[in-house]
């Protein structure tokens, strides 16, 4: 599943950078976007309970 999710992320990163005259500002915007999305992912994962379940008796 992670491999499938990484394809659109890579495409969304490469698509805006697909022009010939790249400037540093182009990367700065994408870097900030990726940081914001990483924080959003962390916030969305906070309610996930990862503790093991008690063994049934």
C-alpha angles and dihedrals in degrees: 000000000000090000091054092048093050094058096068090042092054091045092051089050097048098040097069091044094053097103126096101240104063118181129191090249089064090062094042092060093049092046090054091046092052091049092051092048091050090053091048090051090052092050092049090051095052095089093051110112109220098171115119116256120247114262113257115249 
